[in-house]
Structure formats: structure tokens, C-alpha cells
């Protein structure tokens, strides 16, 4: 598992994530992501261990934040 950042949602609502100095790239997700999640840390796995196919497993919860996620 890798911790990345949700950098944005594109016009179609597709999430874009960045991690470990990688440029932001589109990804799939197992959880609903909204504009208020942009900038939050997300837990990532990679489909078939392919780093070009990130998959958001969830939003990292921080004490006192993320109450609605």
C-alpha cells in the first residue's frame, strides 16, 4: 500500500492522484470521492501491481478531520 494525495477530480468526476513524486494520474476508486476530499491523503493499491493503474482504497482518516468520510 502507498499513501498518495487526491489532487483533483476531472470534469467527468474521475479522481487524479499523485504519490512519491509521480505526476498526478487518473485512477479508479473503491470509495466515493468528492471535491471536499481534494488535498486529502488516500490509500492506494495498484491493479496487478502496475504503477500506471492506481486504485484508491480509502481516504486516510485524521483525528478531528474527515468526519463526513
Order of alpha helices (4+ residues) and beta strands (2+ residues): beta-beta-beta-beta-beta-beta
